[in-house]
Amino acid sequence: MVSLLRLGSGHYSLEFRSEDAPFIQAAIRELFGEPRQLNEYAVSATVTIGNADFTYYYEWDDPCLISSSSEGDAVLTAIAQRLSQND
């Protein structure tokens, strides 16, 4: 359902299929409340979940949330763990 990948930066990317987006959104709301969208671009957006900022990238039906901080890594890890409990 989801993959938590470590990037070259040392931070994480949470990768998932488009059809899994509702499950990702539900886990985010359950764990961290409503996410806030800061900016939207052609194939990406900047969003805040909890107190961490992420890049939400959604090109080619392979969306992902990309962290750029240790706090963001913890958020993505919690989301991945929550979703693995529901498998």
Backbone as CSV, one residue per row, in Angstrom:
resi,resn,N_x,N_y,N_z,CA_x,CA_y,CA_z,C_x,C_y,C_z
1,MET,0.825,-1.189,0.000,0.000,0.000,0.000,0.875,1.261,0.000
2,VAL,1.808,1.383,0.943,2.708,2.535,0.985,4.143,2.052,1.128
3,SER,5.067,2.900,0.690,6.493,2.623,0.857,7.141,3.839,1.483
4,LEU,7.936,3.618,2.491,8.702,4.683,3.138,10.141,4.529,2.670
5,LEU,10.600,5.472,1.856,11.928,5.385,1.266,12.844,6.448,1.852
6,ARG,14.088,6.069,2.105,15.086,7.045,2.551,15.721,7.648,1.311
7,LEU,15.720,8.969,1.243,16.267,9.698,0.109,17.761,9.957,0.305
8,GLY,18.417,10.413,-0.739,19.825,10.757,-0.663,20.104,11.831,0.372
9,SER,19.107,12.670,0.658,19.242,13.723,1.664,19.266,13.166,3.081
10,GLY,18.893,11.876,3.215,18.791,11.266,4.534,17.384,11.336,5.095
11,HIS,16.502,12.100,4.450,15.107,12.206,4.882,14.248,11.196,4.131
12,TYR,12.956,11.173,4.430,12.059,10.153,3.890,11.092,10.700,2.854
13,SER,10.657,9.759,2.023,9.556,9.990,1.092,8.542,8.881,1.329
14,LEU,7.276,9.260,1.512,6.192,8.294,1.659,5.535,8.170,0.291
15,GLU,5.665,7.022,-0.334,5.171,6.819,-1.685,3.962,5.902,-1.650
16,PHE,2.978,6.211,-2.513,1.733,5.457,-2.510,1.054,5.574,-3.863
17,ARG,0.047,4.750,-4.085,-0.734,4.787,-5.325,-1.845,5.817,-5.187
18,SER,-2.265,6.366,-6.303,-3.345,7.369,-6.294,-4.583,6.855,-5.572
19,GLU,-4.912,5.589,-5.784,-6.121,5.032,-5.169,-5.995,4.889,-3.654
20,ASP,-4.776,4.994,-3.133,-4.565,4.920,-1.686,-4.617,6.287,-1.003
21,ALA,-4.735,7.352,-1.789,-4.747,8.710,-1.227,-5.799,8.903,-0.132
22,PRO,-7.025,8.376,-0.279,-8.002,8.554,0.810,-7.548,7.940,2.134
23,PHE,-6.829,6.819,2.083,-6.327,6.178,3.301,-5.210,7.007,3.932
24,ILE,-4.362,7.587,3.086,-3.291,8.466,3.563,-3.909,9.679,4.252
25,GLN,-4.893,10.289,3.577,-5.550,11.477,4.135,-6.231,11.164,5.462
26,ALA,-6.882,10.021,5.552,-7.551,9.634,6.801,-6.535,9.441,7.928
27,ALA,-5.415,8.800,7.623,-4.378,8.590,8.646,-3.797,9.931,9.101
28,ILE,-3.573,10.839,8.170,-3.047,12.169,8.521,-4.010,12.880,9.461
29,ARG,-5.279,12.886,9.102,-6.274,13.587,9.937,-6.388,12.949,11.320
30,GLU,-6.337,11.621,11.366,-6.455,10.919,12.644,-5.257,11.210,13.552
31,LEU,-4.065,11.232,12.973,-2.852,11.398,13.770,-2.461,12.852,14.024
32,PHE,-2.710,13.735,13.041,-2.157,15.092,13.108,-3.164,16.203,12.848
33,GLY,-4.408,15.867,12.599,-5.394,16.892,12.283,-5.365,17.240,10.799
34,GLU,-6.043,18.289,10.462,-6.181,18.703,9.060,-4.861,19.272,8.530
35,PRO,-4.373,18.745,7.394,-3.161,19.331,6.798,-3.485,20.695,6.188
36,ARG,-2.459,21.533,6.080,-2.634,22.864,5.462,-1.817,22.931,4.191
37,GLN,-2.463,23.350,3.110,-1.734,23.535,1.854,-1.187,24.952,1.818
38,LEU,0.092,25.068,1.559,0.737,26.373,1.541,0.832,26.939,0.131
39,ASN,1.300,26.135,-0.817,1.456,26.559,-2.205,1.128,25.390,-3.113
40,GLU,0.622,25.695,-4.313,0.375,24.647,-5.297,1.061,25.013,-6.599
41,TYR,1.691,24.001,-7.193,2.396,24.168,-8.452,1.816,23.176,-9.462
42,ALA,2.407,23.071,-10.637,1.873,22.209,-11.692,1.735,20.749,-11.250
43,VAL,2.758,20.170,-10.681,2.706,18.754,-10.285,3.083,18.541,-8.824
44,SER,3.053,19.602,-8.043,3.401,19.470,-6.629,2.708,20.548,-5.811
45,ALA,2.794,20.371,-4.515,2.262,21.356,-3.573,3.119,21.301,-2.317
46,THR,3.139,22.388,-1.594,3.776,22.419,-0.287,2.667,22.344,0.747
47,VAL,2.770,21.389,1.662,1.755,21.197,2.691,2.417,21.112,4.064
48,THR,1.648,21.458,5.083,2.085,21.313,6.464,1.215,20.256,7.130
49,ILE,1.867,19.294,7.754,1.193,18.244,8.516,1.813,18.279,9.898
50,GLY,0.973,18.444,10.912,1.515,18.657,12.254,2.278,19.965,12.219
51,ASN,3.523,19.950,12.605,4.358,21.154,12.556,5.456,21.054,11.515
52,ALA,5.324,20.103,10.573,6.362,19.873,9.570,5.846,20.198,8.168
53,ASP,6.725,20.731,7.338,6.396,21.030,5.946,6.863,19.899,5.047
54,PHE,6.089,19.651,3.992,6.366,18.580,3.042,6.125,19.080,1.631
55,THR,6.755,18.401,0.691,6.403,18.544,-0.713,5.519,17.360,-1.053
56,TYR,4.327,17.655,-1.552,3.428,16.616,-2.054,3.599,16.624,-3.561
57,TYR,4.146,15.558,-4.101,4.454,15.450,-5.517,3.485,14.456,-6.133
58,TYR,2.819,14.819,-7.229,1.786,13.948,-7.779,1.817,13.907,-9.307
59,GLU,2.897,13.376,-9.833,3.006,13.209,-11.273,2.973,11.719,-11.622
60,TRP,2.365,11.368,-12.727,2.323,9.998,-13.258,1.601,9.028,-12.337
61,ASP,0.594,9.452,-11.613,-0.189,8.586,-10.723,0.652,7.891,-9.652
62,ASP,1.793,8.456,-9.338,2.647,7.946,-8.270,2.898,9.049,-7.260
63,PRO,1.891,9.401,-6.448,2.084,10.500,-5.502,3.034,10.129,-4.366
64,CYS,3.604,11.163,-3.774,4.457,10.949,-2.603,4.499,12.217,-1.766
65,LEU,4.782,12.043,-0.505,5.038,13.136,0.431,6.516,13.090,0.754
66,ILE,7.205,14.201,0.561,8.652,14.256,0.743,8.977,15.151,1.929
67,SER,9.716,14.591,2.867,10.135,15.317,4.067,11.464,16.018,3.827
68,SER,11.661,17.114,4.551,12.955,17.803,4.497,13.484,18.088,5.907
69,SER,12.927,17.365,6.912,13.356,17.589,8.286,13.200,16.313,9.108
70,SER,13.876,16.259,10.230,13.746,15.115,11.137,12.324,15.006,11.670
71,GLU,11.708,16.148,11.953,10.324,16.142,12.424,9.395,15.573,11.346
72,GLY,9.640,15.953,10.098,8.857,15.418,8.983,9.057,13.920,8.825
73,ASP,10.297,13.464,9.032,10.570,12.028,8.961,9.724,11.278,9.989
74,ALA,9.612,11.831,11.188,8.813,11.200,12.243,7.337,11.163,11.862
75,VAL,6.842,12.227,11.227,5.445,12.267,10.781,5.200,11.171,9.743
76,LEU,6.073,11.074,8.747,5.896,10.066,7.699,6.006,8.654,8.261
77,THR,6.902,8.450,9.218,7.037,7.144,9.853,5.754,6.775,10.592
78,ALA,5.165,7.730,11.304,3.912,7.473,12.028,2.774,7.144,11.067
79,ILE,2.699,7.839,9.944,1.652,7.566,8.952,1.841,6.158,8.382
80,ALA,3.067,5.810,8.013,3.337,4.477,7.458,3.009,3.388,8.479
81,GLN,3.350,3.598,9.740,3.033,2.613,10.783,1.534,2.468,10.963
82,ARG,0.808,3.573,10.946,-0.648,3.540,11.101,-1.272,2.741,9.964
83,LEU,-0.811,2.967,8.741,-1.372,2.266,7.596,-1.006,0.790,7.598
84,SER,0.176,0.440,8.101,0.570,-0.965,8.155,-0.268,-1.730,9.178
85,GLN,-0.799,-1.047,10.187,-1.674,-1.670,11.173,-3.017,-2.038,10.554
86,ASN,-3.395,-1.333,9.483,-4.698,-1.553,8.847,-4.633,-2.559,7.716
87,ASP,-3.436,-3.079,7.396,-3.314,-4.068,6.305,-3.903,-5.399,6.689
